[in-house]
């Protein structure tokens, strides 16, 4: 089955109300405000380094995802559909029922040292955020980063979280022996829009402060300016404000991406839009009536303006000269900004 690698090896607490994949897994809830209404399914995965299907429109080949589902609750999240593979829904279940691969670190160490592993670049945070709220409790990333460091294996991290700074010691140690980079995701800085569509994430300005801290400590960090929301955050004034703050944070680069609406995310987003901005629904159906992506002409106009603004505000020109340069023991495949645009 498509979720077979998530079966728990051994016994656990059997919850007959749990989804089929989690029968026998340890099901937990926590009596704290941060985790109110959330359920965690602790499973022991069979593998942790995943190869990305060739048909995927992404610039990386291998990923590590210690969690499935995400407490960031981003209404537009393209990964929502993946929860349906687990017999959960792509709406509220995606936000509140989190799969935790509790053996992620030991699997990472085992697979990175396997003779069959070729030392390929590993991308993290590309499906759901590896630094979402649950990571503060489960601390899976520290073991994963230690394994990548010890294997001198190149990697990159994409996050909306600020918790990545907890692991600055491991990131800098890894950057001394291999290629390490990061991107924070900030599509806009408007506080009202942030609260409306990304209610579980840190404030965008805190994310930009995280970008600055990473660069100040020698970890090259850019900004994935995503998503840019048509008719909500795409005016020239809004784009200028966001790019200006990204430049002031010292981002090494900026990669703009217009909202795409894949199945799962599409239904959840349009439902929210019909409640909060009903007059925009016809315009969205016109933009996205033929598929998941806005017309190329619209994308090119918006991303072209972002690039002009990035040049005007000097994105990348203030990058600290102290960035670590690791020895090239293995070829790195860290995504370039132009490649990131295709995510």
N, C-alpha and C positions, 0 to 999 in steps of 0.2 A: 504494500500500500504506500501511497505517497507520503504518509507520516510515519512509516514504519521505523525509520531511524531514530524516532523520538521515544520509542518504548523504554520504559524503566527496566533496567536489568536488576532482577531481584524483587523483593517484596516491598510494599509500602502501604500506606493507608488507602484502602479501597473505598472510593466514593462513587456509589452507583449513579449519582446525579452528574458526575463529571463527563466531559466529552469522551468519545470512544478512545482517542489516542492516550488519554490520561488515566484510564482505569488502572488502578494499582499504583499510580504516582502519588507523591505526597502533596496534598492540597493544603495550602496555608492562606489564612487571612491574618492581618495585623491590626491590632487595636490602637492605631495611631491616626491622627488627622491626615497625614500625608498619604496613607494607604486606605482611606475610607472607601468602602464599596468595591475594593479590588480583591481579586483572587489570584494566587500564584500557584502554578503547577510545576513542582520541582521534578524534573526528569533527568535521566542519565542517557545522553545521546550516544549513538554509536560512532559518529564522526563529527568533526567540527570545522575542518577546512572544506569549504564547498566550492566546486567549480561552477562558474556562471555559464548558463546555456549560451551557445554561440549566437543565437538569435537576439539576445538581449542588447539593448542600445546603451551599453556602458563600456568605459575604457579600461576595465580591469577584468582579470580572469578568475581570481580566487578571492573568497571572502571568509571571514569568521563572524558569525552572528550568535552571541551567547544568549540572546533573548528573542522571543517572538511575541508580537503585540507590543504596544507602547503607551505609556502613561502621559506622553506629551499631548495626546488628544488633538493633534493637528487635523482639522476637518478635511483637508485636501490630501492627506498622506497617500501616496501611490501604493504603499505596501498593504493597504487595508485588505485587498483581495486575498492575500496569502493566508489570512486567518480562516477563510472559508475552506482551505485545504485541510484544516483541523476540525471541521464540522462545527465551527464557531461562526458568528456573523461578523461582517466587515465594519459594523458600526460600533455600538456600545461594547460588544465583546472585545473588539480590537483594543479599545481604550482601557478596559478593566480586567481582562483575563490574560495574564502574562505567563508565558511559558519560560521557565528558567532552566537552562542546561547546566546543572550544578557541577558537572564534571568537565566543563569546557576547558579549564586550565590544564588539567592532566591530559586530556585528549590533544590539546594544542602541542604540548611538549612531546608527546608520543609521535604525533604525525609530522612535526617539524624535524624530528631526528630520524625519521624513516629513510632508508636508502632510496626509496622510490620518490621522495620529495625533491624537487628541483630547485628549491630556494627562490621560488617565484614571489613577486610582490603580493602582499595580502592587504586587501582593503577592508576596513571595518566601519560600521555605522552606515552602511550603504542600503540596508533594508529597513531595520528599525534602529533607533539610537542606542548604542552600546553604553552610553552614559545617561540613560534615562534614570528616573528616580529609584528604581529597584536596585541599581548598581551601588547606591549608597549603603544598602543592607547586605547584598550578596557579594560584592567586591570581586567579581569574576575577572575583571579587566586587569587587575594587578598580576594575577597568575599568568594570564595570556601574554601580557607585555613582557614579563620576566622570561617566558619561554621564547618569545621573538628575539629579545635581547641576547639570550644565551646562544641562540642559533644564528645570530647576526643576520637575521632575515629582514629584508626591507618591508616596510608597511606604511600605511597612511590611515588616518582617522577623520571621519566626517561626523560632526556633532552639533546639536543645538544646546548641549548641556555645558555647564560650567564645572562639573565634577571632574573633567579631564585634568584640571590643575592639581587635584589630589595626587595624581600619578606623575607629576613633573619629574620626580627623581628617576623613575624608570624610563621615561621618555628621553631624558638627557643622557642617561647611561646607554640606551639603545642607539641614540644618535651618534655616539662616539665610535660605534662599530658597524653601523649600517645606515641606509638612507631612511629617514623618518620625516614625515610631513603631516600637516593637519589642515583642515578647513573647518571653519564654523559656518553654519547656515544662518543667514540673515537676509530675508527677502525684502524687508521694510522695517522702519523704525517707529511707525505710528503706534502709539500706545493703545489706542482704542481698537485698532485692527488686530494688534497682537493679542489682546485679551479676548477678542471675539473668535479668532480662528486658530490660535495656538495656546489655549488656556493652561496647559500643563508644562509649558516651557519657561525657562528663565527669561527675564526682560531682554529684548534685543540689545540694549546697550550693555548689559552685563556680558552677553556673548561677545560683543566687540571688545570689551575689557579683557576677556579671556584670550582673544586673538592677540591683543597687545602683549599680554603676559607671556604667551608662548613665544612670540618673536623676541621679546626681551631676554628670554632664557635660551635662545639659540635654536628653537624649534620652528622651522619655517611654516607660517600659517597664513592662509589666504581666506577669502570669503566666498562661499557659494551664495550668490544673491538669488535665493530661490525660496518659494516661488514668487514671481512677479504676477500679481493678480489683476487681470483685465478689468478696467473700469473702477478698480478699488485702490490700487497702489501704483498705477502705471502712468500717472500724469507727469509731465516734465518736472514740475515742482517737487513732487514726491520722490521721483527717481534721483533728482539732484540732491535732495536732503539726505537720502540713504547713502548715495555714493560718497558724499562729503564726509559723513560720519565713518564710513568704512576706511576712507583715506586717512582720516585723523587717527584711526586705530592702528595704523601702520601695517595694514594687510599687504602681503607680498604680491597678491593678484586678486582679481575679481572675476567671477564666472557667472554671468546672468543667465537665468533660466525662467522662461515663461511657464506659468501653471499648465500642467497636463492632467487630464482627467481620465484615468484608466478605469475600467469596470471595478466596482467596489467603492473607490474614492468618488467616482462620478455621481453615483446615487446619493451618497452622504453629503457631498458638496451642494448639489442642486437642491436637496431637501433643506439645508441650512439657508441657501440663497433665497429660496421661495418664502421662507419665514422672515428673514432679515432685510432682504433687498429684492422684493418681488418684481420691481420694475426692470431689474437686470436680467431676469430669467430669459426673456426672448433674445436678448443680445448674446447671452451665453450659448443658447441653442443655435444661434446663427454662427458663432465662432467655432463651436465644438460639435456641430451637427453631423459632421462626416467622420468623426473619429476622436481620438484621445488628445490630439494636438491642435493648437490654434493654427490658422493658416500661416504658411512660411512668410508671407509678406508682413503680417503683423509681428511675428517673432523677430524678423530681421530689423524692422523699424525700432522695436523696443530695445533689443540687445545692441543695435548700432548706437542708439542714443546713450545707453549705459557706457559703452566703450569710449564715446566722446567725453562723457562726464568723468570717467576714470582718468583719462589723459589730462583733462583740465584740472582735476583736483590732485593729480600726482600719485595715484595708487601705485604702490611698489617702489616709488623713488625714495621713500624714507625707511626702507628695510634696513634693520641693523646689520652692521658688518660682522657681528659676532656669531652669525649663524654657523652651526656646526657643519663641518665637511667630513663625512665619514669616508673611510677607505673603500674603494670600489671592489670589494671582495666578490660581489655578485651583481649581475646587471639589475638595476632598479627599473621599475616600470611605473613610477609615480605619475598619475594622470596630470597632463598639462592643462592649463586653464581652458584652452579651446576644446579639448576633449571633454572636460567636465561639463561643458555647455550641453552635451548630448545626453546627459543623465535623464 
